[in-house]
Amino acid sequence: MPTRRLLFVLTFGLVGLAVLLGLGIWQVQRLAWKEALLAEIDARIAAAPVALPVDPDPDTDRYLPVRAEGTFDRGEVHVLVSVKRVGPGYRIIAPFRTGGRRILVDRGFVPTEAKDAPRATGPIQVTGNLHWPDEIDGYTPEPDKDGNIWFARDVPALAEALDTEPVLLIARTPTDPDVTPLPVDSAGIPNDHLHYAITWFGLAAVWAAMTVYFLRRGRSRSESVKP
């Protein structure tokens, strides 16, 4: 292989290697950022509860720990979910009257057969976290309102259905003996940066190996054609 061609292969290999290593390093940096963000969210979730804000904001008050006293009103919405090692069932979303206001409370999980069982509606203190889940995408079915089966916690739509403020408090304390709380946590927040970093570094290693291979093969061919 002529020297000019060897130089081209070397340059192309080094540039590609630099790009792949750069992407890997960037993902490592993103990993550190995401881990710091998740630690901050976990600390916020576990903080001491406060009173329900007058006008909760979906951005600044997301995951805010709240304690509220009041009464569950009649009516509830059932959101289809599946719990690991338990199976399918429903999240119970109910209207909660507190301090002259009506908000939504995610009371927790019940198995499929308990979907329409009666639940406690008397005065109670609920401790949990405010949340506006992002569970809607292009594949989410429309709710079956006749069968009272929903497929996502769409807070504005739930608030309209139950005539409450568009505020969802996810209980972390029991509100009924037969309802298992599903508290907010950071486990559902994707953190794939380590996987991406390994992928980019792996590709960089393959790229480097292929570059060395082509350089050696080119030199061998050049030496074989010498008189």
trRosetta pair geometry for C-beta under 8 A, 3 or more apart (Angstrom, degrees):
i j d omega theta_ij theta_ji phi_ij phi_ji
1 5 4.8 -113 176 87 98 124
1 6 5.4 121 112 -58 115 87
1 9 7.8 5 156 -6 153 139
1 217 7.8 70 -23 107 132 68
1 218 3.2 -38 20 -164 150 95
1 219 6.9 -52 40 -54 105 32
1 221 5.4 73 -27 70 77 117
1 222 5.1 -72 37 -51 53 102
2 5 4.7 92 62 8 82 102
2 6 7.1 -145 99 -5 42 86
2 222 7.3 152 -67 -104 22 115
3 6 5.5 -54 -148 36 35 113
3 7 6.3 37 153 -22 67 104
4 7 5.7 -54 -151 34 31 113
4 8 6.6 34 150 -21 63 103
5 8 5.5 -48 -150 32 36 114
5 9 6.5 36 152 -18 66 102
5 218 6.6 -155 110 -151 107 137
6 9 5.8 -54 -150 36 33 110
6 10 6.3 33 152 -18 66 108
6 215 6.4 81 -152 -136 90 78
6 218 5.2 168 -93 122 89 142
6 219 7.0 68 -111 -66 135 77
6 222 7.7 -30 -51 -37 128 146
7 10 5.7 -54 -146 38 31 113
7 11 6.2 31 156 -18 66 107
8 11 5.8 -56 -145 38 29 109
8 12 6.1 27 158 -17 65 109
9 12 5.9 -56 -143 40 27 110
9 13 6.1 28 156 -20 63 110
9 211 6.9 154 159 -151 88 76
9 214 5.3 -141 -165 117 138 122
9 215 5.9 176 112 -78 128 75
9 218 6.4 177 18 -21 159 156
10 13 5.8 -57 -146 37 27 111
10 14 6.3 22 158 -17 64 108
10 211 7.2 96 -117 -178 43 112
10 215 6.3 67 -76 -96 85 124
11 14 5.9 -57 -145 37 28 107
11 15 6.3 26 158 -17 65 108
12 15 6.0 -56 -146 38 28 109
12 16 6.3 25 157 -15 63 110
12 211 7.7 -172 90 -116 79 107
13 16 5.9 -59 -147 40 27 108
13 17 6.1 28 156 -20 65 110
13 207 6.9 160 -153 159 74 89
13 208 7.2 100 176 -117 107 44
13 210 7.6 -164 -120 91 109 79
13 211 2.9 97 -141 -125 140 134
13 212 8.0 139 -169 -36 157 48
13 214 7.5 -174 -66 54 130 120
13 215 7.5 -63 -6 -42 159 113
14 17 5.6 -54 -144 38 30 113
14 18 6.3 33 156 -22 64 105
14 211 7.6 124 -44 -157 51 160
15 18 5.8 -54 -149 34 29 111
15 19 6.5 30 153 -19 64 104
16 19 5.7 -54 -150 34 33 111
16 20 6.4 26 156 -14 67 107
16 207 5.2 -142 123 -170 116 139
16 211 7.6 177 60 -65 119 125
17 20 5.9 -58 -146 40 30 107
17 21 6.1 27 157 -15 66 109
17 204 5.7 87 -148 -155 68 87
17 207 5.4 -177 -84 108 72 123
17 208 5.4 71 -109 -75 126 86
17 211 7.0 -57 -46 -12 119 153
18 21 5.9 -56 -142 41 28 108
18 22 6.1 33 155 -24 63 108
19 22 5.7 -57 -150 34 27 114
19 23 6.6 26 154 -18 63 104
20 23 5.8 -52 -149 34 33 110
20 24 6.5 34 151 -18 64 105
20 200 5.5 177 -173 -177 74 82
20 201 7.6 140 148 -96 98 26
20 203 5.2 -136 -147 100 134 101
20 204 3.8 175 114 -80 123 85
20 207 5.7 156 3 13 156 150
21 24 5.5 -54 -150 37 35 114
21 25 6.3 34 153 -19 68 104
21 200 7.6 147 -98 144 18 105
21 201 7.3 58 -114 -108 60 67
21 204 5.0 91 -63 -122 71 151
22 25 5.8 -53 -146 37 31 109
22 26 6.3 34 153 -21 64 106
23 26 5.6 -52 -147 35 32 115
23 27 6.6 32 154 -18 63 103
23 200 4.4 -145 101 -140 103 145
24 27 5.8 -56 -152 35 32 109
24 28 6.6 34 149 -20 65 102
24 197 5.1 87 -158 -156 71 67
24 200 3.7 -165 -71 100 79 116
24 201 4.3 97 -130 -58 150 78
24 204 6.3 -67 -19 -16 139 136
25 28 5.5 -50 -152 32 37 114
25 29 6.6 37 150 -18 66 102
26 29 5.6 -53 -153 36 34 112
26 30 6.4 35 149 -18 66 105
27 30 5.3 -49 -144 38 37 114
27 31 6.3 48 151 -28 65 99
27 193 4.9 175 -176 -169 82 83
27 194 7.7 158 147 -84 109 17
27 196 4.4 -150 -135 101 145 106
27 197 3.8 -165 101 -73 120 79
27 200 6.1 153 8 15 137 137
28 31 5.4 -46 -150 28 33 117
28 32 6.8 34 151 -17 62 99
28 193 7.5 151 -88 151 19 110
28 197 5.0 92 -60 -121 71 143
29 32 5.8 -50 -153 33 35 110
29 33 6.5 34 149 -16 65 105
30 33 5.5 -53 -148 38 36 114
30 34 6.1 34 154 -19 69 106
30 193 4.5 -158 100 -126 101 139
30 196 7.9 -9 69 69 134 135
31 34 5.9 -55 -144 38 29 107
31 35 6.3 28 157 -18 64 107
31 191 7.5 89 -134 -179 70 96
31 193 3.8 -165 -75 104 77 128
31 194 5.4 86 -116 -61 138 69
31 197 6.3 -42 -31 -27 134 138
32 35 5.9 -54 -145 37 29 109
32 36 6.4 29 155 -18 62 107
33 36 5.9 -59 -152 37 29 110
33 37 6.3 29 152 -19 65 108
34 37 5.4 -53 -147 37 34 113
34 38 6.2 34 155 -19 68 104
34 191 4.9 156 143 -127 138 99
34 193 5.7 164 16 -2 141 136
35 38 5.7 -51 -144 37 32 110
35 39 6.4 35 154 -20 63 105
35 191 7.3 90 -71 -154 64 142
36 39 5.7 -53 -149 35 31 113
36 40 6.5 33 151 -20 63 105
37 40 5.6 -55 -151 35 32 113
37 41 6.4 32 151 -18 66 104
38 41 5.5 -51 -146 37 35 112
38 42 6.2 37 154 -20 66 104
38 186 4.8 128 -153 162 90 151
38 189 6.3 -176 -102 78 99 136
38 191 6.6 -27 -49 -69 142 143
39 42 5.7 -50 -146 36 31 112
39 43 6.4 32 154 -19 63 105
40 43 5.8 -54 -149 36 30 111
40 44 6.4 30 152 -19 64 106
41 44 5.6 -56 -148 37 32 111
41 45 6.2 35 154 -23 66 105
41 63 5.9 -142 -157 -98 82 172
41 186 4.8 117 97 -87 127 123
41 189 7.1 85 61 -13 169 159
42 45 5.7 -52 -146 33 31 113
42 46 6.3 12 161 -4 64 112
42 185 7.5 24 -109 -156 82 72
42 186 5.4 -72 -64 -5 84 133
43 46 6.2 -68 -146 47 27 99
43 47 6.6 51 151 -54 63 94
44 47 5.7 -32 -153 -7 33 120
44 63 4.9 72 112 117 119 124
44 64 7.3 -58 170 -91 106 40
44 65 7.5 -173 159 -20 60 91
45 63 5.1 -72 -78 -171 76 109
45 65 6.8 108 -170 -63 32 97
45 129 5.7 -25 -137 -91 77 154
45 183 7.9 111 178 155 120 109
45 184 5.6 -144 -132 99 121 105
45 185 6.7 113 168 -110 170 45
45 186 7.2 -143 -14 -36 145 90
46 65 7.5 -12 142 -63 5 138
47 65 5.1 -162 74 10 79 132
48 65 6.6 174 107 89 21 142
49 65 4.1 -110 -95 142 63 100
49 66 5.5 55 -159 162 100 3
49 67 4.0 100 124 -30 138 94
49 127 5.3 -113 -50 -144 163 98
50 53 7.9 41 107 -54 116 76
50 64 7.1 -57 44 172 110 104
50 65 6.6 101 9 88 72 77
50 66 6.3 -44 66 -108 62 57
50 67 7.3 168 68 20 12 83
51 66 7.2 16 160 -148 14 83
51 67 7.1 -49 -91 63 42 76
51 68 7.6 95 -152 -89 56 70
52 56 7.3 -63 -175 -51 78 117
52 66 5.2 62 -86 -162 67 129
52 68 5.0 35 -39 -87 121 115
52 98 6.6 99 7 108 153 135
52 99 7.2 -167 55 27 125 138
52 101 7.6 -144 112 63 146 145
52 103 7.2 -144 -150 -22 148 158
52 167 7.8 85 -163 153 116 150
52 169 7.6 -61 -104 -75 113 133
53 56 4.7 125 66 -77 115 70
53 57 7.8 -49 104 1 155 71
53 61 5.9 -107 17 -109 148 147
53 64 7.3 11 -16 118 118 165
53 66 7.9 -92 -6 -103 73 123
56 61 4.4 -118 -159 83 86 162
56 64 7.3 -147 -136 40 112 142
56 130 5.7 -145 -158 -151 147 157
56 167 5.2 101 45 -119 136 118
57 60 4.4 33 80 39 126 96
57 61 4.9 124 53 3 65 102
58 61 7.1 -38 -80 55 11 87
58 62 6.2 39 174 -63 49 97
58 132 4.3 -10 -140 1 105 159
59 62 6.3 -35 -153 -13 17 112
61 64 4.4 -42 -168 -13 73 137
61 130 5.3 -10 142 87 99 149
62 130 6.7 -120 -123 104 27 92
62 131 6.3 62 -153 -121 74 52
62 132 6.3 -79 -104 24 98 92
63 129 5.3 -17 -156 -178 45 127
63 130 6.9 -42 18 68 9 69
63 131 6.5 51 -72 -87 49 85
63 184 6.1 -168 -121 134 76 149
64 129 6.4 151 72 -155 36 72
64 130 4.6 8 51 30 92 113
65 127 7.4 7 -175 -175 92 87
65 128 7.5 -162 -144 116 60 23
65 129 5.5 -41 -93 -95 52 79
66 127 7.4 -178 93 -146 47 50
66 128 6.4 -17 60 70 84 62
66 129 6.8 130 15 -116 84 26
66 130 5.7 66 -11 -37 131 92
66 169 5.8 -93 73 -125 129 116
67 125 6.5 6 -176 179 95 102
67 126 7.3 170 -152 88 50 47
67 127 4.8 -13 -104 -101 83 83
68 96 7.1 93 109 135 134 134
68 98 4.5 2 174 -149 115 166
68 99 7.6 -97 -153 -3 98 108
68 103 7.6 -33 162 45 175 136
68 125 7.2 170 88 -154 36 59
68 126 5.4 -14 62 60 86 93
68 169 6.5 -79 16 -109 134 173
69 98 6.3 134 78 -135 41 104
69 123 7.3 17 179 -174 89 93
69 124 7.5 -164 -145 101 60 34
69 125 4.8 -28 -96 -101 80 78
69 126 7.8 167 -89 18 30 68
70 96 5.4 103 90 167 132 88
70 97 5.0 -168 179 91 120 52
70 98 3.2 -97 -51 -83 140 76
70 99 7.1 -79 -80 -6 114 61
70 123 7.2 -134 140 -138 19 67
70 124 7.3 -24 70 60 49 65
70 126 7.5 -39 41 10 91 108
71 96 7.3 165 83 -157 31 62
71 97 5.2 -14 61 57 82 102
71 98 7.9 165 20 -70 52 62
71 121 6.8 50 177 160 86 70
71 122 6.5 -66 -132 174 94 26
71 123 5.1 -46 -83 -89 90 55
71 124 7.1 113 -105 19 43 76
72 94 5.1 9 -152 136 112 137
72 95 7.1 120 -160 81 62 55
72 96 5.6 -38 -99 -102 61 71
72 97 7.7 165 -103 15 11 79
72 105 7.2 -93 -102 48 97 135
72 107 7.9 22 -104 -77 141 130
72 119 7.5 -54 114 112 159 106
72 120 7.1 100 37 110 136 64
72 121 4.4 -113 82 -137 99 64
72 122 7.7 11 35 32 90 23
72 124 7.0 9 -17 28 95 123
72 175 7.2 103 -50 170 136 127
73 94 7.3 173 57 168 63 92
73 95 4.4 -29 51 90 112 110
73 96 7.2 -161 6 -90 82 20
73 97 5.6 83 -43 -25 105 108
73 102 7.0 -13 -1 -131 140 115
73 121 7.1 50 -139 -160 6 115
74 121 6.5 5 -74 -127 61 156
75 94 7.2 141 95 -143 58 73
75 95 6.1 25 78 11 104 114
75 162 6.0 162 122 -131 122 89
76 92 5.5 -8 176 -169 139 86
76 93 6.2 149 -168 77 78 48
76 94 4.2 -33 -106 -91 99 83
76 95 7.7 -137 -89 4 57 69
76 107 7.9 -37 -138 8 134 129
76 119 7.3 35 -29 38 157 136
76 162 7.7 21 -118 -106 27 128
77 92 7.9 141 73 -160 47 42
77 93 4.4 -21 61 66 96 108
77 94 7.7 -170 21 -72 66 41
77 148 6.6 -148 -137 -165 53 91
77 150 5.7 22 168 -6 111 135
77 158 5.8 -133 37 -136 161 95
77 161 6.0 72 -77 104 133 140
77 162 6.4 -101 -25 -53 112 117
78 90 4.0 -19 -167 -167 96 144
78 91 7.3 146 -159 68 46 50
78 92 6.6 -17 -103 -102 67 57
78 93 7.6 -160 -71 23 21 83
78 115 5.6 34 -129 -155 157 97
78 148 5.3 74 24 138 106 93
78 149 6.0 -37 89 -103 105 49
78 150 6.6 156 85 20 48 84
79 90 6.1 130 59 -162 41 75
79 91 4.2 -17 60 54 105 103
79 93 6.1 60 -16 -16 111 116
79 150 4.6 -42 -102 80 69 103
79 151 7.1 164 -156 -84 74 5
79 152 6.9 -81 -150 89 116 3
79 153 5.7 -3 -115 -69 165 77
80 88 7.0 -12 -166 -165 89 104
80 89 8.0 165 -147 96 52 26
80 90 6.0 -41 -93 -102 41 75
80 149 5.8 33 -42 -170 111 94
80 150 6.9 -170 4 79 77 44
80 151 5.7 -16 45 -105 109 59
81 88 7.3 162 92 -149 39 59
81 89 6.3 -24 68 72 80 69
81 90 6.7 122 22 -124 83 23
81 91 5.4 62 -7 -27 131 95
81 109 6.8 -91 72 -113 128 105
81 182 7.9 -26 109 -60 165 174
82 86 8.0 171 -179 75 57 85
82 87 6.5 -64 -149 174 83 29
82 88 4.9 -38 -99 -92 83 62
82 89 7.5 124 -107 22 37 67
83 86 3.9 1 89 50 109 124
83 87 6.8 -4 55 46 77 30
83 89 6.4 -13 2 31 108 116
83 109 5.8 44 -49 -150 141 163
83 182 7.4 -128 -101 -99 119 125
86 89 7.0 -37 127 -7 117 128
86 109 7.6 71 112 141 159 147
86 111 7.4 -130 164 -90 105 93
87 111 7.1 36 79 -131 105 96
87 112 7.8 -66 121 -13 108 107
88 111 7.8 83 94 -153 55 64
88 112 5.5 35 104 -55 96 115
89 109 5.3 77 100 -175 135 94
89 110 5.6 -166 -179 92 119 40
89 111 4.5 -85 -101 -118 118 29
89 112 5.4 -119 -104 -46 56 57
89 114 7.6 8 -147 49 109 96
89 115 7.9 -168 -161 -74 66 80
90 109 7.2 151 79 -147 37 58
90 110 5.7 -16 60 59 86 86
90 112 7.1 104 -18 -103 92 47
90 115 5.4 79 7 -114 144 86
90 149 7.8 -104 -107 -124 121 73
91 106 5.8 -21 177 -156 118 100
91 107 7.8 149 -179 53 68 64
91 108 7.0 -120 -139 152 70 14
91 109 6.1 -40 -92 -89 58 62
91 153 7.0 -38 86 -71 152 113
91 182 6.7 -78 -108 34 103 138
92 106 7.4 127 77 -162 52 50
92 107 4.4 -33 85 53 107 112
92 108 6.4 -1 36 58 98 50
92 109 7.7 178 -1 -94 85 13
92 110 6.0 51 -40 -3 115 112
92 119 6.9 109 -175 -52 158 168
92 179 5.8 -70 29 -129 139 132
93 104 5.7 -7 -173 -169 101 109
93 105 7.2 162 -153 80 54 41
93 106 5.6 -24 -98 -99 77 63
93 107 7.4 -171 -89 6 23 81
93 150 7.9 -24 22 43 133 144
93 153 6.9 154 -75 -123 141 97
93 158 5.7 -57 144 -157 153 136
93 162 7.3 -133 127 -34 99 151
93 168 7.6 -43 -137 -131 113 109
94 104 7.4 140 72 -155 31 60
94 105 5.5 -26 64 63 81 91
94 107 5.7 28 11 -29 115 120
94 119 7.6 -123 -72 88 151 140
94 162 7.6 164 -165 -143 28 151
95 102 5.3 -4 -171 -172 107 109
95 103 7.6 147 -154 76 59 27
95 104 6.7 -48 -100 -99 49 53
95 105 7.7 88 -169 17 7 86
95 162 4.6 -174 -61 164 105 119
95 163 7.0 0 -101 67 147 74
95 164 5.0 -171 -124 -62 95 125
96 102 6.9 149 72 -154 40 57
96 103 5.5 -29 63 67 96 76
96 104 7.1 93 14 -164 95 8
96 105 4.2 59 -28 -17 135 121
96 126 6.7 -44 -148 8 156 153
96 164 7.8 54 36 -128 59 144
96 169 7.1 -59 43 45 149 124
97 100 8.0 11 -175 -106 88 8
97 101 7.2 165 -151 83 52 40
97 102 5.4 -25 -95 -95 68 77
98 101 5.8 -26 71 63 68 88
98 102 8.0 133 22 -97 65 30
98 103 6.7 -31 31 19 110 107
101 165 6.3 -11 -178 -13 109 131
102 162 7.9 -151 152 129 120 95
102 163 6.8 9 106 114 151 74
102 164 4.2 -119 126 -120 95 81
102 165 6.4 151 83 -2 62 80
103 164 5.5 117 -131 176 15 123
103 165 5.2 -32 -99 54 70 104
103 167 4.4 -52 -138 82 111 107
103 168 7.4 -179 168 -88 96 23
103 169 6.0 63 124 -6 131 107
104 155 6.9 -158 37 -142 152 80
104 158 5.7 54 -107 124 153 123
104 159 6.2 -98 -37 -83 121 74
104 162 6.5 110 -95 65 93 144
104 164 5.3 148 -50 90 73 151
104 165 7.7 -129 -7 73 79 64
104 166 7.9 1 0 -147 120 29
104 167 6.4 171 29 85 83 51
104 168 4.5 -30 85 -104 116 68
104 169 6.9 167 91 22 58 67
105 126 5.9 -52 -134 -169 140 168
105 128 7.4 130 -146 28 89 152
105 168 7.5 151 -96 -159 21 58
105 169 5.0 -24 -109 70 73 96
105 170 7.8 152 -162 -95 55 21
105 171 5.9 48 -180 -42 102 104
105 175 7.1 106 140 -68 136 169
106 128 7.6 172 58 -178 86 160
106 131 7.9 -32 9 53 138 116
106 153 7.0 -13 -88 -121 128 144
106 168 6.1 41 -25 -179 102 105
106 169 7.1 -158 21 92 75 44
106 170 4.3 -10 54 -116 123 69
106 171 6.2 -151 85 11 63 78
106 182 7.2 -70 142 61 118 95
107 119 7.3 82 131 175 170 154
107 171 5.5 18 -130 19 37 139
107 175 4.7 -98 -142 56 100 133
107 176 6.4 30 174 10 133 110
107 179 4.9 -10 136 156 109 154
107 181 7.4 -96 163 -98 45 69
108 171 6.1 -71 -41 70 93 112
108 174 7.5 -36 -6 -121 155 58
108 175 7.2 167 4 30 110 98
108 176 8.0 -155 45 44 116 93
108 179 4.5 125 67 157 111 92
108 180 5.0 -157 158 88 129 38
108 181 4.1 -95 -88 -96 129 31
108 182 5.2 142 -137 -2 69 75
109 179 6.9 144 60 -166 35 66
109 180 4.7 -30 60 66 93 96
109 181 7.8 45 12 140 79 2
109 182 5.2 79 -29 -40 105 116
110 114 4.0 -111 171 91 117 117
110 115 6.6 165 98 -82 121 37
110 117 7.0 -151 -170 36 151 117
110 178 6.5 41 -115 136 108 91
110 179 5.7 -51 -62 -109 95 71
110 180 7.5 152 -76 17 45 81
111 114 5.3 81 59 13 72 103
112 115 6.1 -12 -172 -40 43 107
114 117 4.5 -36 -162 0 76 129
114 178 6.2 -152 -161 155 149 124
117 178 6.6 -59 106 110 147 153
119 175 8.0 41 171 116 118 94
119 176 4.7 -44 -158 -107 97 159
119 178 7.3 -127 -109 61 85 105
119 179 6.5 39 -131 -38 127 127
120 124 7.3 91 125 -52 120 139
120 175 6.9 -157 70 150 112 69
120 176 4.7 179 21 -105 102 89
120 177 7.8 91 -23 3 125 77
124 175 6.0 100 141 -141 159 83
125 173 7.8 -4 105 84 79 149
126 169 6.3 98 123 124 129 135
126 171 5.3 -79 -161 -107 104 103
126 173 6.6 -175 -148 59 47 105
126 175 6.0 6 -103 -88 102 117
127 171 7.2 81 70 -149 44 68
127 172 6.0 -61 108 58 84 89
127 173 4.6 63 47 -5 95 124
128 169 4.9 115 74 167 122 85
128 170 4.9 -164 173 86 128 46
128 171 4.3 -96 -66 -106 135 26
128 172 4.8 149 -110 -2 67 78
128 173 7.1 -121 -57 16 79 76
128 181 7.8 -150 -99 -152 110 126
128 183 6.9 -155 -136 -125 84 82
128 184 7.4 105 180 -2 86 103
129 169 7.3 156 75 -154 23 61
129 170 5.5 -20 61 55 76 97
129 172 6.8 52 -9 -29 89 118
129 183 7.1 81 12 -168 112 84
129 184 4.3 -81 64 26 137 138
130 167 6.7 -47 -136 -169 109 88
130 168 6.8 118 -154 78 60 57
130 169 5.9 -39 -89 -98 60 63
130 170 7.7 146 -113 11 10 81
131 168 5.7 -58 68 92 68 108
131 170 5.2 3 21 -11 124 123
131 184 5.4 170 -57 -95 141 135
132 155 5.2 -66 -134 -8 79 152
132 168 6.6 137 -88 33 50 113
133 152 7.5 -153 106 -179 118 85
133 153 4.6 62 49 73 131 117
133 155 7.3 141 36 -39 71 100
133 168 7.5 -51 -1 77 88 156
135 140 7.1 108 133 -101 74 143
135 152 3.8 179 110 -152 113 104
135 153 5.6 80 23 39 141 72
135 154 7.2 -116 65 -61 96 64
136 140 5.1 -94 -141 23 59 159
136 152 5.2 140 -74 125 69 164
136 154 5.7 57 -58 -91 126 104
137 140 5.6 120 49 -20 56 100
140 151 5.6 168 -166 104 85 119
140 152 5.2 -12 -151 -23 139 136
141 144 8.0 7 128 -36 122 84
141 151 5.1 89 55 1 87 160
143 149 6.7 178 -163 92 75 50
143 150 4.2 -20 -116 -108 117 72
143 151 6.5 -159 -90 8 65 80
143 157 7.5 162 -5 146 135 137
144 147 4.2 -2 129 44 120 106
144 148 7.4 -40 99 24 81 15
144 149 4.3 12 55 56 110 96
144 150 7.7 -145 36 -69 62 38
145 148 6.9 27 -164 -82 36 46
145 161 7.4 -149 -124 -125 111 125
150 153 7.7 93 123 -82 131 42
150 154 7.6 -131 -174 20 128 94
150 158 7.5 36 -129 -87 173 95
153 158 6.6 -14 -161 -33 63 145
153 168 6.7 82 170 -130 123 166
154 157 4.0 25 105 30 117 118
154 158 6.1 153 79 -20 61 88
155 158 5.7 -56 -139 39 28 111
155 159 6.1 31 161 -22 64 107
155 166 5.1 91 140 -170 101 86
155 167 7.6 61 -171 -68 125 9
155 168 5.1 -111 -114 -25 110 120
156 159 5.7 -55 -147 35 29 112
156 160 6.5 28 155 -18 63 104
156 166 5.0 -2 -95 -121 59 132
157 160 5.7 -53 -150 35 33 111
157 161 6.3 32 152 -19 65 107
158 161 5.6 -56 -147 37 32 111
158 162 6.1 -1 164 8 68 112
158 164 7.8 -25 125 50 80 113
158 168 7.3 51 78 -83 143 115
159 162 6.5 -72 -138 53 24 88
159 163 7.7 65 168 -116 56 3
159 164 4.9 -107 -141 73 74 77
159 165 6.2 -68 -142 117 129 20
159 166 4.1 -93 -19 -87 162 62
159 167 7.6 81 -94 15 127 48
160 163 7.5 23 -169 -74 27 43
164 167 7.4 -107 141 44 106 77
170 182 7.3 -71 -175 87 112 73
170 183 6.5 123 129 -142 108 42
170 184 5.0 111 76 -43 142 95
171 174 7.6 95 147 -109 129 11
171 175 5.4 -71 -140 -25 169 118
171 181 5.1 -110 108 -121 91 111
171 183 7.4 -89 108 -91 42 71
172 181 5.5 120 -141 161 27 146
172 183 3.7 46 -109 -104 95 119
172 184 7.3 -73 -67 22 111 73
173 181 6.6 111 52 -60 9 157
174 177 7.1 50 170 -91 136 33
174 179 6.9 143 -152 77 79 82
174 180 7.9 -38 -107 -121 93 31
174 181 6.0 -119 -82 -28 51 109
175 179 6.2 -28 64 73 81 134
175 181 7.6 104 1 -76 85 98
176 179 4.1 62 63 12 106 111
185 188 7.3 112 81 3 74 85
186 189 5.0 -40 -170 19 74 120
191 194 7.6 38 139 3 87 95
192 195 4.8 -48 -173 42 79 119
192 196 5.9 82 128 -25 87 99
193 196 5.4 -53 -145 39 37 112
193 197 6.1 41 154 -24 68 103
194 197 5.6 -51 -146 34 31 113
194 198 6.4 31 155 -17 64 104
195 198 5.9 -55 -150 36 29 109
195 199 6.4 32 151 -22 63 107
196 199 5.5 -55 -151 34 33 115
196 200 6.4 27 155 -16 67 104
197 200 6.0 -56 -148 38 30 106
197 201 6.2 23 157 -12 66 109
198 201 5.9 -58 -142 43 29 106
198 202 6.0 34 156 -23 64 110
199 202 5.7 -58 -148 36 26 113
199 203 6.5 25 155 -17 63 106
200 203 5.7 -53 -148 37 32 111
200 204 6.4 37 150 -24 64 103
201 204 5.3 -48 -148 32 36 117
201 205 6.6 39 151 -21 64 100
202 205 5.7 -50 -152 31 33 111
202 206 6.6 30 151 -15 65 104
203 206 5.6 -53 -147 39 35 111
203 207 6.1 40 152 -23 67 106
204 207 5.5 -53 -145 36 31 114
204 208 6.3 32 155 -20 65 104
205 208 5.8 -52 -148 35 30 110
205 209 6.4 29 154 -18 63 107
206 209 5.7 -56 -149 37 31 111
206 210 6.3 29 155 -17 66 107
207 210 5.9 -58 -147 38 28 108
207 211 6.3 32 153 -22 64 106
208 211 5.7 -53 -148 33 31 113
208 212 6.5 30 154 -16 64 104
209 212 5.8 -54 -150 37 31 110
209 213 6.3 35 151 -23 64 107
210 213 5.4 -51 -147 34 34 117
210 214 6.4 29 157 -15 67 103
211 214 6.1 -57 -149 38 29 104
211 215 6.3 28 154 -18 64 109
212 215 5.7 -57 -146 38 30 112
212 216 6.2 28 158 -17 66 108
213 216 6.0 -59 -149 37 26 107
213 217 6.2 22 156 -16 64 110
214 217 5.7 -54 -142 40 32 111
214 218 6.1 35 157 -22 65 107
215 218 5.8 -56 -148 36 28 112
215 219 6.5 26 155 -16 64 106
216 219 5.8 -55 -148 37 31 109
216 220 6.3 34 153 -22 65 106
217 220 5.6 -53 -148 34 32 114
217 221 6.5 31 155 -19 64 105
218 221 5.9 -55 -150 35 31 109
218 222 6.4 32 152 -20 65 106
219 222 5.5 -53 -148 35 34 113
219 223 6.3 29 156 -17 67 106
220 223 5.9 -57 -147 38 30 106
220 224 6.2 29 154 -23 65 109
221 224 5.7 -55 -145 34 31 112
221 225 6.6 17 161 -11 64 108
222 225 6.5 -69 -154 39 27 100
222 226 7.2 44 149 -43 62 95
223 226 5.8 -35 -158 0 39 118
